Amino acid sequence: MKKVLVIGYVWPEPNSSAAGTHMMSLLNAFKAQNWQVEFASPAQKTEHMVNLDDYGISSATIALNCSSFDEYVSNYAPDMVMFDRFMMEEQFGWRVDKHCPSALKILDTEDLQCLRNARHEAHKGNREFNHRDLHSDIAKREIAAILRCDLSLIISSFEMQLLTDVFKVDSQLLHHLPFMVDLAALPAQTKSFEQRQHFMTIGNFRHAPNWDAVLYLQQIWPLIRKQLPKAELHIYGSYPPPKATALNNPKTGFLIKGWADNAYTVMEDARVCLSPLRFGAGIKGKLLEAMIMQTPSVTTTIGSEGMHDELPWPGAVNNTSEGFAEAAVALYQDPLQFINAQKYAHSLLQVKYDKSQLASDLINKIVTITANLAQHRESNFTGQMLKHHTMRSTQYMAQWIEAKNK
């Protein structure tokens, strides 16, 4: 039985974030192969984290900058280690190389943080993003982690192209893996146009692009409300801070709802999902949830990026507040546009998000690389070179921190 160790940046919270849902999809894909799976994290446990025992997945708490991990990983002796985000590879990758050198190393990027950070900086500077913004310390760290691993999972087709064209990463080190949707579990029927009312959006308030989208909606909502005076905007999300709840305004229909017990239920109740993202990376879980519940969505180019490629968007894409509002009102009022958006959503799910196909492709890629691991690594000299230097710099820094903490 193959033994898999997943080192998480945080404990999975599938009801709080798309990243948590994606992580559970990966863990379940590994379990479906009858592999032994353990999830370990240095993060604090939370009230919303999933109970991994329910899925037959063991768990362990590990420490940063501590040699206790060396004994732990040696005893567990994994055949494969997957790092959740590049920071975990930085922290624990050199220890895995030292104590389990034959273990396949996979990096689950979730999204390219260097891209998200670069776009955020451009947005704060009120200027257009360009590729020069990517030449940051975060980019150097993240790309180095990708090169040190045997395989990196990339969630967006846009980011796949960015890595190969801009950063010149060998495509053999990358695997495109968007969110995996169980098509057999899709609802046979959802609420009709007439049964739905109001607008909604959802997203973890701790995620900077989501919070910025809420602030942007304050500009957009009056334009919608002017044409639809009885409509409401329901804003859901985990961990709403006081600055978010302070925006709640029943008089204008701008309602901060906070935590949603079931994201799919509140998505289905709405007639249109709004997601005016102005920066970010990866692909957006809320927009995939909208497709699953057959709820048309209005988003920006950033929001739809890497999610539909050449296929029509199930709703509308617009980057100006006026155009965004007009598209939202049109979808809300026109049953034909609503039904067409639902058809586009169905096609997108079938073509790009089929869990069975995506999981099968991933497992086949893992098996193929594992069977030819030595040759695969020989072809990645840059990665071997980076490992050599990381084993010196990161190792000594970690050992210095550990000694200081004592």
N, C-alpha and C positions, 0 to 999 in steps of 0.2 A: 504494500500500500504506500503510495506516494504521500510524504508528509509535507504539508504546506504551512508556512508561517507568514502571517500578514501583520506588518507593523504599522499601526494606525496613528495618524496625527491626532485624531480624536476618536472617541468611541462612536460607533454608528448610530445615528438618529434618523431613521428613514422618514419619520413624520415631521422632522424639522427642516431637512434640507435635501436637495437633489443628490448631493454628494453622498449622503447617508443611504439613500435608496440605491444609488449606483454601487456602493460598496457591498450592500447586501446581495445585489444581483451577482457580483463577482464571487462572493463567498458561497452562494448557493450553486453557482456553476461548478465550482471546485468540488463541493460536496456531492453533486450529481455524478461525479466520476468515481465516487467511493474513495476519495482521497481524505486523509486525516487533516483537518484544518484547525489551526489555533490562531486566535487574534490577540495580539499584544499591543499595549499602548502605554506611554508615559503620562497620558492626560488624566485629569481628574474625571471620575465617573459622574454622570449626570442623571437627573430624574427622567429624562426623555430617551435615554439610550435603550437600545433593543436588548432583550434578554437572549444572548447568543446560545445559551443552553437549550432553548426551545428549538434551535436549528441543528443541534448536534455539533456545535462549534465550541471548543474549549477556549478559555481566555486566560490572560496573564497580565499582571501589572509589571512594567519594566521601568528602570530609572535612566535618566539622561546622565551622560558623562560619568558612568559608573561601571567598573569592571564586573559587577554582578551579572551583567548581560552576557559576558563571555562564558561563564559557567552555564547560564540558562540556555544559550543557543547551542552550546556544545552538547548538553544533555538532550535537548530536543532533537538535534541533528536533522534539520529540515532538508528535503530534496529541492525545495523551491522557497524563496523568500520574496514577498511582494511588499514594497514600500508604498505607503499612502502619502503622496506628495514628496517633493525633492528634499525637504528638510529632514525627513526620517532617513532617507538614504545617506545624507551627509552625516547624521548622527550615528547610525548603526551600520552603514554599508561596509566600512573598513573592518569592523569587528566580525561581520559575516564572512568577508574575504579571508580573514585571518584564521577563523575557527571552523568554517564550513566552505572551503574554497570551491568545492564542486557543486554547490547549490546554485541553481538557476536564479538569477536576480532579475526581478521585474519591477519597474517603476510605474505606478498608477498616478499619472499627473493630475487627474481630475479636470483641471484646465491649466493652460500655461500661465503661471502667475506672473511671469515677466511681461507677458502681453497685457494682462489685466492691470498690472501696476503702471506700465508705460502709458496706457490709455487714460488711467486715472490722473496721472501727472499732467498729461496734455489737457484733460478736461479742467483740472484745477487752474491751469494756466490760460484757459479760454483760447486755445489754439487747436489747430488740426493735428491729429496724430500722424507721425511718419516713422519710417523704419529706424531712423537715427535714435528715436526714443527707446528702442529696444536694447541699445548698447549700454546696459546698466549692470551693476554688480549682481542684481538678482538674476538677470539673464545668464551671466557667466556661471553662476552657481547652478542654476537649473539645467542649462545645457550640459554642463560638466556631469551632473548626476545622470542625465539621460545617456551620455556616452559611457559612463562607468557601468551601466546596467546592460544586461543581455537583451532586454526587450522593454520598451516603454509603451504604455497604452495611452493613445491620444484620442480624446473624445470628439474632436471636431475635425471635419474635412479641411476647413480653413487652416487650422493649426498644423495639420499634416503637411500641407503645402508650404506653410511658413517655415517649418523646421527643415524641410528639404531644400527649398529655394533660397531662403535668407540665411539660415544657419548652417546649411550644407551638411545636415545630418544624413548618414546613410539610411535609406529607406528600410534596409534589412533590420535595423534596430528599432523600427517603429511598427505599431499595429493600430489601425483605426478601429476604435471600439466605442460607438455611441451608446446611449442608454438602451438597455435591453427590455423590450416589452413582450409580455406573454400574450400573443395575439389570441390564443384560445380563451383567455380570461377576459377579453374585452366585453363590455356590456353589449348585449344584443340590441338594446334600444335605450336611448336616453330621453330626457325631457324634450318636448317639442318647443318650437319657437314661442307658441302662445303660453306654454306652461312656465316659461322662464321670465325673470325680470331683473333689472338692475345690472350694473357693471361690477367687476371684481378684479382684484389683483392679490397675489400671495407671494411671500418670500421672507426668508430669515432676515430680521431687521439688523442683525450683526454684520451682514454682508454688505459692504459699502455700495456696490452697484444697486442693490435693492433699496437702500435708504435714499440714495440719490433719486431713484425712480419715484419714490413717494413724494419727495420735494418737488420734482418736475410735474407730478400729477396735480400739485396745487396750482400750477400755472394752466394746465390743460383742462382741469375739471370745470372751471367757470365757463369755458367755451362750449363744453358739452351741455352743461346744466342750462345754459341760456336757451338752447334748442329743445332740451328735454327737462323741463322744470320739475317733473315728478320723479326723475331717475335718481338713484343713489349709487355711490361708489363704496363698495365694501372692501376694506383693506385688511387682509389676514397675514399672519406671519408669527414665527416663534421669536421669543425674547424681545418684545417691544419695549423700548426704553421710555422714560418719562417724556422725552422730547417728541416721541411719536404719539403717545396717547394724548398729549396736549393739543395735537392737531385735530382731534375728533370734534366735528361740528355738525350736529344734527340739522341745524337750520339750512345748511347748504348741501346736505346729503353726503358730506365727506366723512365717512365713518371708519374709525380705527377699531377693527374687530379683534385684533390680536390672534392668539392661538386658535387654530382650527382643529377640532377633534378628528375630522376626516376631510382632507383636502379635496378628495374627489366629489364629495357631497356638495360642498360650497361651490366648487367649480361647475357642477351640473346645474345648480340652482340659478346661476348667472346666465344672462343672454350673451354677454361679450366679456372677454378677459382683456385687460389692458396691461401692457408691459413696456413702458417707454424708457428702455435702458439706454443710457448715454455713454457708458463704458462697461468693460467687462471682458470675459473670455469664455471659452468652452461653449457648451450648449445649455439651454435653459430648461430646467425641470418643470417649471410652471407652464411653459408653452407645450411641453410634451403632455402634461396632465390635461391641458386644454384639448389637445387632439384626442386623447383617450376618452374624454367625456363629451366629445363632439361639440365643444364650445368654441366658436370663432374667436380669434385673437387679433388684436392690433398691437404691433410692436415696431421696433426700429430696425435698421440694418444690423446693428450690433446684436439685437435680440434674436433675429432670424439667422444670423451668420452660422454657417456650417450645419444647419438643420434640414434644409430642403434642397440645396443645390439647384438643379435645373427644374424641379417640380414646383407647381404653383403653391403659394403660401395659403394656408387655411384661414384667411381673413384679409388683413391688409398690413403693409409695411410702409411707414412714413416717418421722416426724420424732423419734421417741423411741428410745432405745437398746434398750429392752425390746421395743417393737413392731417395730423393725427386725430384731432377732434372731429373733423369732417368724416374721416373714414369710420370712426367709432360710431357716430350718429347714423351713418348710412347702414352699417351692419345691424345696428339696433332696430332700425325701422323697416328694413327690407327683408321679408321672409325668403325671397329668392337668393339674395346674397348669402343669407344665413345657411341655407341648404347647400349651396355650392361650396361654401367654406367647409361644411361637414364632409362633403365628398372628397375634397382635397386632403382633409385630415386622414380619412380612411386610407387613401392611396399612399400617403407619406408613411404611415405606420406599417403598411404591408411591405413597402419597398425598402425602407431604411432602418426599421427598428425591430425586426423580427428576432425575438430572443433566441429561438431554437437555432437559427442560422448563425447569428452573431456568436453565441456561445460555442457552437461547433467549430467555427473558424478559429476562435481563440484557443480552444483546447488543441486543435490540430497544429497551430503555430507553436504552442508550448512543447508539444510532443516532438515536433520536427527539430526545434532548436536543441532540446535536451539530448536528442539522439546524436547530434553533431556539435556538441557544445565546444569542444576544443577547437575545431575548425572555425566555428562562429566567432570565437574570441580572438583567434589569430587574425581574422579579417578586420578586427577593430583595434588597430594598434594605438590610435589616439586614446581609446578607452583604457587600454592597459597602461599607457603612460600616465594618464590621470590617476589611475588607481595607485600607481607607484608613488606619486607625489602626495596623494591623500593619505596613504598609509604613514607618511612621515608627518605632514603638517597637522591634519585633523587628529591623528592618533596622539601626537604629543600635546596638542591643545587640550584634548579630552582628559589625558592623564594629569595635566597640570591643574585643570579645574577640579578633578577628583581629589588630588592631593591637597589643594587649597581648602576644599570643603571639609576635609578631615580635621 
